[in-house]
Amino acid sequence: MTTSTLDEELSKLKQITNMGHELEVHWQPDTILNKEGMVLRGKVVGSVILVFDKVLEEAKETLMHEFIEYLIDKAIEPYRNKLNIFMQEFQDESYMKREQCVKALSRLVQ
């Protein structure tokens, strides 16, 4: 088994979508389990798509799946970043209000 077949598939995906040009693929046929104990077929680490399937046709499917997932993640990344900033601000404000309540209630029981 060679990675060149998956390299060709990735090149086709890049050409068709005109996206993901920074990506490369590494085929590492192995049985990898995720945190839930399920077989992990592939994942993206930085700009590398790791494919763990042992059978070429399954590896191609996984490559396409991970490529599409990567593009979607890139598309929603700005929204995720804004949401994370908002959530942090909300948590900070909530913490301050809780602390004010604790101080006020502490005075009641003294």
N, C-alpha and C positions, 0 to 999 in steps of 0.2 A: 504494500500500500504506500502511495506517495502523496505528499501534500500538494504536489503540482496540480492534480485534478481539482482540488478544492481552491487552489489559487486561481485557476481558470474560471471556476464558478463564481468566485468573489469578483473577479474582473468583469464578468458579465453583469453581475448585479450593480456594480459601480457604474458601468457604461449605460445600463438601462435607466437607472435612477439619476445619474449624474450627481450622486451623493456618496458619502462614505469613503472618499478617496484616501483618507488617512488610515483606513483599516487594513489590517493584514490578518491572515488566518494561520493558525497552528493546529495541526491534527495530531492529537495525542490519544490514540485508541486505548481506553482504560475504563474501568468501572469506578466512577466517582459518585459518592453519595452526598446529598445536601444535608442541611441541618435536621431535616425531618426524616432522614433515612431513605429518601427517594433517589433513584438513579438520576444523576445530573448528566444531560446529554451535551450541554455546551454552556458557555458563559462568555461575557465580554469583560476583559480586564484592560483598562485604559483604552488603547486603540488596537488591541489584539482580540480576535475572536478565537476562543479555545473550543475545539470540537472533540468530544470524547467517544463518540460512536465508533464501533468496531467495523461496521458494515458501510461501504462507500455510499450507497444510496441513502441510508439513514443519515450519514454524515452530511450529505448535500442538503437534506431537509433541515437538519439542525443549523447548518450554516445560514440558510435562507431565513429561518426563524430568528436567529440571533442578529442577523443583519437588519431585519425589519424592526425588531425590538430596539436595537441601537438607534435607528433613525427616529423612531417615535420618542425614545427617551431624550434625544438631542432636541427634538421639536418642543417638548414640554419643559425642558430644563429651565428656561427663563421664568416660567410660571411657578415651578417648584421652588426656585430660589426666592422669588418674591413672597411666596406663601411661608417659607421657612423664616424669613425676616419678620413677617407679620406675626407668626406664631411666637417667635422669641420676644417681640415687643409685648405681645399680649401676656405671655408668661411673666415677664418682668413687672408689668403693671399689676397683674393678679397677685404676685408675690408681695408687692408693696402694700396693696390693700389688705391682704391677710395679716401682714405684720402690724398694720395700724389697728386692725380688729383685735389682735392678740394683746397689744399694749393697752387698748381701751378696756378690754374684758379683764385683764390682769389687775387694773386699778379697782375694778368692782369687787374683786374677791379679797383685796387686802384689808 
